Amino acid sequence: MATHVFFVDMTCEGCSGAVARVLKKLDVKFDIDLPNKKVLIESDKDKDVFLEALKKTGKTVTYINSK
């Protein structure tokens, strides 16, 4: 299973809450690192699925890498 790392321009708990809501709909394991503005998602799904979902939050999203 891959861990996808994204940069999401989150500035507060409200921002991270919005990210959590869209990811919960995808039923994946994830971790939000608010201070570093990173979201780590564990899944075998394609990164583009998550990129599109994260963009729905209205935040700037950048794919960093897969571990």
PAMIZA-130958 format. One record per residue (C-alpha): residue number from 1; residue in three letters; x, y, z. Coordinates in steps of 0.2 Angstrom, whole numbers, plus 5000, padded with zeros to 4 digits. Layout:
<sites>
+-----+-----+------+------+------+
!   k !   r !    X !    Y !    Z !
+-----+-----+------+------+------+
! NUM ! ALA !    X !    Y !    Z !
...
+-----+-----+------+------+------+
</sites>
This chain:
<sites>
+-----+-----+------+------+------+
!   k !   r !    X !    Y !    Z !
+-----+-----+------+------+------+
!   1 ! MET ! 5000 ! 5000 ! 5000 !
!   2 ! ALA ! 5007 ! 5017 ! 4995 !
!   3 ! THR ! 5007 ! 5033 ! 5006 !
!   4 ! HIS ! 5003 ! 5048 ! 4995 !
!   5 ! VAL ! 5009 ! 5065 ! 5001 !
!   6 ! PHE ! 5001 ! 5081 ! 4997 !
!   7 ! PHE ! 5004 ! 5099 ! 5001 !
!   8 ! VAL ! 4987 ! 5108 ! 5005 !
!   9 ! ASP ! 4987 ! 5126 ! 5009 !
!  10 ! MET ! 4978 ! 5124 ! 5026 !
!  11 ! THR ! 4979 ! 5139 ! 5039 !
!  12 ! CYS ! 4967 ! 5133 ! 5053 !
!  13 ! GLU ! 4957 ! 5119 ! 5060 !
!  14 ! GLY ! 4942 ! 5123 ! 5049 !
!  15 ! CYS ! 4953 ! 5120 ! 5034 !
!  16 ! SER ! 4959 ! 5103 ! 5040 !
!  17 ! GLY ! 4941 ! 5099 ! 5045 !
!  18 ! ALA ! 4936 ! 5102 ! 5027 !
!  19 ! VAL ! 4950 ! 5091 ! 5021 !
!  20 ! ALA ! 4945 ! 5077 ! 5033 !
!  21 ! ARG ! 4927 ! 5078 ! 5027 !
!  22 ! VAL ! 4931 ! 5075 ! 5009 !
!  23 ! LEU ! 4944 ! 5061 ! 5013 !
!  24 ! LYS ! 4932 ! 5052 ! 5024 !
!  25 ! LYS ! 4920 ! 5050 ! 5009 !
!  26 ! LEU ! 4934 ! 5041 ! 5000 !
!  27 ! ASP ! 4935 ! 5028 ! 5015 !
!  28 ! VAL ! 4954 ! 5029 ! 5016 !
!  29 ! LYS ! 4967 ! 5030 ! 5030 !
!  30 ! PHE ! 4974 ! 5048 ! 5031 !
!  31 ! ASP ! 4984 ! 5059 ! 5043 !
!  32 ! ILE ! 4984 ! 5078 ! 5042 !
!  33 ! ASP ! 4999 ! 5088 ! 5047 !
!  34 ! LEU ! 4992 ! 5105 ! 5049 !
!  35 ! PRO ! 5008 ! 5114 ! 5055 !
!  36 ! ASN ! 5017 ! 5108 ! 5039 !
!  37 ! LYS ! 5002 ! 5109 ! 5028 !
!  38 ! LYS ! 5004 ! 5091 ! 5023 !
!  39 ! VAL ! 4991 ! 5077 ! 5020 !
!  40 ! LEU ! 4997 ! 5059 ! 5020 !
!  41 ! ILE ! 4985 ! 5046 ! 5013 !
!  42 ! GLU ! 4987 ! 5027 ! 5013 !
!  43 ! SER ! 4979 ! 5019 ! 4998 !
!  44 ! ASP ! 4982 ! 5009 ! 4983 !
!  45 ! LYS ! 4970 ! 5021 ! 4973 !
!  46 ! ASP ! 4978 ! 5033 ! 4960 !
!  47 ! LYS ! 4984 ! 5049 ! 4967 !
!  48 ! ASP ! 4973 ! 5059 ! 4955 !
!  49 ! VAL ! 4957 ! 5053 ! 4964 !
!  50 ! PHE ! 4964 ! 5061 ! 4980 !
!  51 ! LEU ! 4970 ! 5077 ! 4970 !
!  52 ! GLU ! 4953 ! 5080 ! 4963 !
!  53 ! ALA ! 4944 ! 5077 ! 4980 !
!  54 ! LEU ! 4956 ! 5088 ! 4989 !
!  55 ! LYS ! 4954 ! 5102 ! 4976 !
!  56 ! LYS ! 4935 ! 5102 ! 4981 !
!  57 ! THR ! 4940 ! 5110 ! 4997 !
!  58 ! GLY ! 4945 ! 5126 ! 4988 !
!  59 ! LYS ! 4963 ! 5125 ! 4994 !
!  60 ! THR ! 4978 ! 5125 ! 4984 !
!  61 ! VAL ! 4984 ! 5107 ! 4982 !
!  62 ! THR ! 5000 ! 5100 ! 4976 !
!  63 ! TYR ! 5006 ! 5082 ! 4975 !
!  64 ! ILE ! 5023 ! 5080 ! 4983 !
!  65 ! ASN ! 5027 ! 5061 ! 4981 !
!  66 ! SER ! 5022 ! 5043 ! 4985 !
!  67 ! LYS ! 5032 ! 5033 ! 4998 !
+-----+-----+------+------+------+
</sites>
